[in-house]
Amino acid sequence: MDFLETCRARVDAELSRRIESGSSASERLQEAMRYSVLGGGKRIRPALSLAAARALGQSGDTALIPACAVELIHAYSLVHDDLPAMDNDELRRGRPTAHIAFDEATAILAGDALQALAFEWLADAPGIDASARISMIQELARASGHRGMVGGQAIDLESVGKSLTLAQLETMHRHKTGALIEASIRIGALSAPGVSEGSLNALEGYAKALGLAFQVQDDLLDIEGDTATIGKPQGSDIARAKPTYPALLGLAGAREHLSTLLSNALGSLKDFGPEADPLRAMADYVVARTH
């Protein structure tokens, strides 16, 4: 997908430039931060921010730093999710996880530092007025905290070995995965001055459906993918008895649900013209990806 590849290159270059070696009080901490952020990754969330800005007629330049801030939050969440006290994973993106490559304490501190850095970047984002920057900070804080991603992770840990209804499963994933995807879209949209409430609502509908679709595909890949391709141990969710869409709906039911979510996401963009084509392409990519 050309748009995603272009965004990935821009985001990677900006992340590398801004998380410079020697700019931290601790060289080892800085190395762990760079390792955690720059070790690959699809950059779907920052690409969604840039695509939302484009859908509203904005160039990607204004939304680039906010998009990178979203990726810092995502990177921090992966570092902490992989820790022994959480998912206890040893492989991420085909490489040793941060606590394996460094040590547990350094990984925790790197995650903490990336989280703080995300809000520093948003507060200083160039070309965006103060009120929009404050709104972005609120969006990212809400999506990252106990009402969003962290709350979803807590539900996930509490649900191991339990049977959930579809509604309960989707509540968990709307928080754990969906909240940051929704924030990515809204933060990109907020980079466009005077964005209408109608446009924001339509983009939010797209993001809600896409966030769940992303998780359904993740669950399918955990069963049908292979470790070399997905970059983490295949079957890890099953091994931990975690609740998943295939466990609840079966493989065929999960695929059907994925198709419905894709239709809902694309339907939310019906009033947008070709300027929203990157968002449409992103939705298709999310449900067809192999890692």
C-alpha positions as CSV (number, residue, x, y, z in Angstrom):
1,M,0.0,0.0,0.0
2,D,1.7,3.2,-1.2
3,F,0.2,5.6,1.2
4,L,1.1,3.5,4.2
5,E,4.7,3.0,3.0
6,T,5.1,6.7,2.4
7,C,3.8,7.5,5.9
8,R,6.0,4.8,7.5
9,A,9.1,6.3,5.9
10,R,8.1,9.9,7.0
11,V,7.3,8.8,10.5
12,D,10.4,6.6,10.9
13,A,12.6,9.5,9.8
14,E,11.0,11.9,12.2
15,L,11.1,9.5,15.1
16,S,14.7,8.8,14.5
17,R,15.6,12.5,14.2
18,R,13.7,13.5,17.3
19,I,14.8,10.6,19.6
20,E,18.5,11.4,19.1
21,S,21.3,9.6,20.8
22,G,22.8,11.6,23.6
23,S,19.7,13.7,24.3
24,S,18.8,11.8,27.5
25,A,20.3,11.8,31.0
26,S,21.0,8.1,30.5
27,E,22.6,6.7,27.4
28,R,21.3,3.2,28.1
29,L,17.7,4.6,28.6
30,Q,18.0,6.5,25.3
31,E,19.2,3.3,23.5
32,A,16.2,1.3,24.9
33,M,13.8,4.1,23.8
34,R,15.2,4.0,20.3
35,Y,15.2,0.2,20.2
36,S,11.5,0.1,21.3
37,V,10.4,2.8,18.8
38,L,12.6,2.2,15.8
39,G,12.6,-1.6,15.6
40,G,10.1,-1.9,12.7
41,G,6.3,-1.7,13.0
42,K,3.6,-1.0,10.5
43,R,2.9,2.6,11.7
44,I,-0.8,2.1,11.2
45,R,-1.8,4.6,13.9
46,P,0.2,7.6,12.7
47,A,-0.8,6.8,9.1
48,L,-4.4,7.0,10.2
49,S,-3.7,10.4,11.7
50,L,-2.2,11.6,8.5
51,A,-5.0,10.0,6.4
52,A,-7.6,11.7,8.5
53,A,-5.9,15.1,8.1
54,R,-5.8,14.5,4.3
55,A,-9.5,13.6,4.3
56,L,-10.2,17.1,5.6
57,G,-7.9,18.8,3.1
58,Q,-4.8,19.2,5.3
59,S,-1.3,18.4,4.2
60,G,0.5,15.8,6.2
61,D,3.1,18.3,7.5
62,T,0.8,19.8,10.1
63,A,-0.3,16.4,11.5
64,L,3.2,14.7,11.4
65,I,4.3,15.5,14.9
66,P,0.9,14.6,16.5
67,A,1.0,11.4,14.5
68,C,4.4,10.6,15.8
69,A,3.2,11.3,19.4
70,V,0.5,8.7,18.9
71,E,3.2,6.2,17.8
72,L,5.2,6.9,21.0
73,I,2.2,5.9,23.1
74,H,1.7,2.8,21.0
75,A,5.4,1.9,21.4
76,Y,5.3,2.4,25.2
77,S,2.2,0.2,25.5
78,L,3.9,-2.6,23.6
79,V,7.0,-2.4,25.9
80,H,4.8,-2.7,29.0
81,D,2.5,-5.3,27.6
82,D,5.5,-7.6,26.9
83,L,6.7,-7.4,30.5
84,P,6.8,-10.6,32.6
85,A,4.1,-9.2,34.9
86,M,1.8,-8.7,31.8
87,D,1.9,-10.9,28.7
88,N,5.5,-12.1,29.4
89,D,6.4,-12.1,25.7
90,E,10.0,-12.6,24.5
91,L,9.5,-11.7,20.9
92,R,8.2,-8.5,19.3
93,R,8.4,-7.6,15.6
94,G,10.8,-10.5,15.1
95,R,13.3,-9.2,17.7
96,P,13.7,-9.8,21.4
97,T,11.3,-7.7,23.5
98,A,12.8,-4.7,25.3
99,H,13.1,-6.4,28.7
100,I,14.9,-9.2,27.1
101,A,17.2,-7.0,25.0
102,F,18.0,-4.8,28.0
103,D,16.5,-5.7,31.4
104,E,13.1,-5.4,33.0
105,A,13.8,-2.1,34.9
106,T,15.2,-0.4,31.8
107,A,12.2,-1.5,29.7
108,I,9.8,-0.1,32.3
109,L,11.7,3.2,32.4
110,A,11.8,3.3,28.5
111,G,8.1,2.9,28.4
112,D,7.6,5.6,31.0
113,A,9.9,8.0,29.1
114,L,8.1,7.4,25.8
115,Q,4.7,8.1,27.3
116,A,5.9,11.4,28.8
117,L,7.7,12.3,25.5
118,A,4.4,11.9,23.5
119,F,2.7,14.6,25.5
120,E,5.8,16.9,25.3
121,W,5.7,16.6,21.5
122,L,2.0,17.3,21.3
123,A,2.3,20.4,23.6
124,D,5.0,21.8,21.3
125,A,3.5,20.7,17.9
126,P,4.2,23.4,15.3
127,G,1.6,25.0,13.1
128,I,-1.3,24.1,15.4
129,D,-3.1,26.6,17.6
130,A,-3.0,26.2,21.3
131,S,-6.7,25.2,21.7
132,A,-6.3,22.4,19.1
133,R,-3.1,21.2,20.9
134,I,-4.9,21.1,24.2
135,S,-7.7,19.0,22.6
136,M,-5.1,16.6,21.1
137,I,-3.5,16.2,24.5
138,Q,-6.9,15.5,26.1
139,E,-7.7,13.0,23.3
140,L,-4.4,11.1,23.7
141,A,-4.6,11.1,27.6
142,R,-8.1,9.8,27.6
143,A,-7.3,7.1,25.0
144,S,-4.2,6.0,26.9
145,G,-5.4,5.9,30.5
146,H,-7.9,4.0,32.6
147,R,-10.8,4.9,30.4
148,G,-9.0,3.7,27.3
149,M,-6.0,1.5,26.6
150,V,-4.8,0.9,30.2
151,G,-8.4,0.1,31.2
152,G,-8.7,-2.4,28.4
153,Q,-5.4,-4.1,29.3
154,A,-6.7,-4.4,32.9
155,I,-9.9,-6.1,31.6
156,D,-7.8,-8.4,29.4
157,L,-5.7,-9.5,32.4
158,E,-8.8,-10.0,34.5
159,S,-10.4,-12.1,31.7
160,V,-7.8,-14.8,31.2
161,G,-9.4,-18.2,31.4
162,K,-12.9,-16.8,31.4
163,S,-15.7,-16.9,28.9
164,L,-16.9,-13.5,27.7
165,T,-20.0,-12.5,25.7
166,L,-19.5,-10.7,22.4
167,A,-20.5,-7.5,24.1
168,Q,-18.0,-8.0,26.9
169,L,-15.2,-8.9,24.4
170,E,-15.9,-5.8,22.3
171,T,-16.0,-3.6,25.4
172,M,-12.5,-4.8,26.2
173,H,-11.1,-4.3,22.7
174,R,-12.8,-0.9,22.3
175,H,-10.6,0.2,25.2
176,K,-7.4,-1.9,24.7
177,T,-7.0,-1.5,20.9
178,G,-9.8,0.7,19.7
179,A,-9.3,3.7,21.9
180,L,-5.9,4.6,20.5
181,I,-7.0,4.0,16.9
182,E,-9.9,6.4,17.5
183,A,-7.6,8.9,19.1
184,S,-5.3,8.6,16.0
185,I,-8.1,9.6,13.8
186,R,-9.4,12.4,16.0
187,I,-5.9,13.9,16.5
188,G,-5.3,13.9,12.8
189,A,-8.7,15.6,12.2
190,L,-8.0,18.2,14.9
191,S,-5.0,19.3,12.8
192,A,-7.5,20.7,10.3
193,P,-8.8,24.2,11.4
194,G,-12.5,24.4,11.7
195,V,-13.3,20.7,11.3
196,S,-17.0,20.2,11.5
197,E,-18.7,18.1,14.2
198,G,-20.4,16.1,11.4
199,S,-17.0,15.2,9.8
200,L,-15.6,14.3,13.2
201,N,-18.6,12.0,14.0
202,A,-18.2,10.3,10.6
203,L,-14.5,9.7,11.2
204,E,-15.2,8.5,14.7
205,G,-17.7,5.9,13.3
206,Y,-15.0,4.8,10.9
207,A,-12.4,4.5,13.7
208,K,-14.7,2.6,16.0
209,A,-15.3,-0.1,13.4
210,L,-11.7,-0.2,12.3
211,G,-10.4,-0.6,15.8
212,L,-12.5,-3.7,16.3
213,A,-11.6,-5.0,12.9
214,F,-7.9,-4.7,13.7
215,Q,-8.4,-6.9,16.8
216,V,-10.4,-9.5,15.0
217,Q,-7.7,-9.8,12.4
218,D,-5.1,-10.0,15.2
219,D,-7.0,-12.9,16.8
220,L,-7.2,-14.7,13.4
221,L,-3.5,-14.2,12.8
222,D,-2.7,-15.7,16.2
223,I,-4.3,-18.9,14.9
224,E,-3.6,-18.8,11.2
225,G,-0.3,-16.9,11.0
226,D,3.2,-18.1,11.6
227,T,5.8,-16.7,14.0
228,A,8.2,-15.6,11.3
229,T,5.5,-13.5,9.6
230,I,3.6,-12.0,12.5
231,G,6.8,-11.3,14.4
232,K,5.6,-12.8,17.7
233,P,4.9,-16.3,18.9
234,Q,2.0,-17.8,17.0
235,G,-0.7,-19.3,19.3
236,S,0.3,-17.2,22.3
237,D,-3.3,-16.1,23.0
238,I,-4.5,-19.7,23.0
239,A,-1.6,-20.7,25.2
240,R,-2.7,-18.1,27.8
241,A,-6.4,-19.0,27.5
242,K,-7.2,-15.4,26.6
243,P,-10.7,-14.6,25.2
244,T,-10.6,-14.0,21.5
245,Y,-13.1,-13.6,18.6
246,P,-12.4,-17.1,17.1
247,A,-12.8,-18.7,20.5
248,L,-16.2,-17.1,20.9
249,L,-17.5,-17.1,17.3
250,G,-15.4,-19.8,15.6
251,L,-13.1,-19.0,12.7
252,A,-15.9,-18.6,10.1
253,G,-17.9,-16.4,12.5
254,A,-14.9,-14.3,13.2
255,R,-14.3,-13.8,9.5
256,E,-17.9,-12.9,9.0
257,H,-17.8,-10.4,11.8
258,L,-14.6,-8.9,10.3
259,S,-16.4,-8.4,7.0
260,T,-19.2,-6.6,8.7
261,L,-16.9,-4.3,10.6
262,L,-15.1,-3.4,7.3
263,S,-18.4,-2.6,5.7
264,N,-19.3,-0.4,8.6
265,A,-16.0,1.5,8.5
266,L,-16.2,2.1,4.8
267,G,-19.9,3.1,5.1
268,S,-18.9,5.9,7.6
269,L,-16.9,7.5,4.8
270,K,-19.8,7.7,2.3
271,D,-20.0,11.5,2.4
272,F,-16.3,12.0,1.8
273,G,-14.8,12.2,-1.7
274,P,-11.5,10.8,-3.1
275,E,-9.6,12.8,-0.5
276,A,-10.6,10.0,2.0
277,D,-9.3,7.2,-0.3
278,P,-6.2,6.6,2.0
279,L,-8.6,5.9,4.8
280,R,-10.5,3.5,2.7
281,A,-7.3,1.8,1.6
282,M,-6.2,1.6,5.2
283,A,-9.4,-0.2,6.2
284,D,-8.8,-2.8,3.4
285,Y,-5.2,-3.2,4.5
286,V,-6.1,-3.8,8.2
287,V,-8.4,-6.7,7.4
288,A,-6.1,-8.3,4.8
289,R,-2.7,-7.9,6.6
290,T,-0.6,-10.9,7.4
291,H,1.3,-9.4,10.4
